[in-house]
Amino acid sequence: MTRQRWIGLAGLGSALLLGAAFFFQALGWAPCAMCLWQRWPHAAAVAVAALGLALPLKALALAGAAATATSAGIAAFHSGVELKWWDGPASCTSSGQTLFGLDGDALVPGASDVPILVLCDTLTPFFLGLTMANWNLLASLALTVAWLVAVTRAAV
């Protein structure tokens, strides 16, 4: 296959992952902050793929690989946070033990009016015992390989 086809395949993969994320969000699977962070590199990969189909340059294929590898890195970190292997960002985890017993209004007036977001350290199996972050990690790694194959192919 040519570089353009691999670029198209990798870009389509990121577009499908984004579409699936928004589809499941519409079905009620609210994303946490780290889930949202994982989407941005895929959006960048889709944009790089669109440009790469017109200008099938090695540098663009490397940029696509960097984008999906970034999403894989965030997903790997998120997976570790879910499993309590390491602490996640304080802004989206339940690690605030020193605040035990306080409600939102005690900290910030009117805070109880704001809907509670999904915590990043909540382990919620999605399919086959894996979380959405786990699935994104696997898919992002596969897409990174596709982008790297595009680097090695001739442009036609």
N, C-alpha and C positions, 0 to 999 in steps of 0.2 A: 504494500500500500504506500501511497505517496504521503509526503508531509502534510499536505492539505487535508487528506482524509483522516489522518491521525489527529490533527488539530480539530477538525470537525467533530470527530468521535469524542475527544476529551471535552470539548466545549459543550457538546450535547449532554454528556454525563453530568457536568456541573449544573447545567440548566435543569436537568431532570431532578437532581438532588434538591435544588432550590424549590422547584415546583412541588416536590413531595413534602418538603418542610412546610411550605405554606398550606398545602392541602391538609396535612395532619393538624396544623394550627387551626385551620377552619373547622376541623372536626372536634376541637376542644383540647388538643394537646398543647397547652400553653408553653412557650419556650422560656427558658431562663436566660439570663444575660449572656452566659458563655455560649449557649446555643445560638443566640443572635450573632455573636462574634464569629462563629464558624461559618456563617452565611456570607459575610463580606468577601472573603477570598474567592469563594465560588462565583460571586457576582463579577469579581475582577477577572476570573478565568473565562467567563462567558464573553466579556468585553474583549479580552485578548484573543480569544478564538475568532470572534467576528473580524477583528483586524487581521489575524493570522490567515484567514481564508483568502483575503485579498492580497496580503503580502506575506507569503509563507516563509518567513525568515527564522533562522535558528534562534535568534535572540528572542523572538516572540514565543517560540516554543519553550524556551528556558523560563521566560516570564510566567507562562501558564503553569509550568512545573513548580515554580516558586509559589505561585498562588495556592495551588492545591496542596502542596507540602505544608504551607502555613496553616491551612484549615486542618490538615492531619495533625499538626503539632498542637493546635488549640484543642482538638478533639482528644488527643492523648492526655493532655494536661487535665481536661475536663473529666475524662474517664477516671483518672487517679483521684481527683477531688471527690467524685461520686463514691469511690471505694474507700475513701478516707485514708489513702496512702500519703497524702500531703494536704496542706491547707489550701483552700481556694481564696479568691479575693473576698475580703470582709464585706464588700458591698452586696454579695449575692450568696453568702453561706450562713449557716446557723451557728457560727462559732462565737457569737457574742454572749458568752456565759456571764460576764460581769453585769449584764443588763437584765438578768433574770428577775422576773416579777414586775418589771416596768411595762406599761403599755405605751403605744405609739404617742399618745397625747402627752405623756409625761416627758417625752424626749423632744417632740416637735408638735406644737399646738396644731390641731387639724390633721395630724398624720393618720388617724383612724379612718379618715374619709378617703384615703388613697388605697386602691385595691392592692392586696398582697401579691407580690410577684412569686413565681416559682423559684425556689432556692436551687442554686447550682450544685449543692452537695446532696441532693435527694436522689437516691438510687431508684430509678423507675424503669424496670425491664420493659422493653417495647415488643421485641419479637425474638424468639429462640433464646430468651434469657439475656439478650444484649440490649443495652440502652441505645437511644438515638445517637448519643455521642460515640458509642462503640461502633455503630454502623457507619457513621460519618467517617470515623478513623479508617475503617477498612476500605470504604469507597474512595476516600481521598487518596489513600496510598495507591490504589489501583489506577486512579486518574493521573497521579503523578508519574507512574510508570508509562502510561499512554503518552503523556506529554514528552517524557524522555525518549520514547521510541520515535516520536515526531522529530526530535532533534537529530536523530541518526539517519533519517530518511531524506532522500533527494526531493527537492521541490519540483513539481512539474506543472 
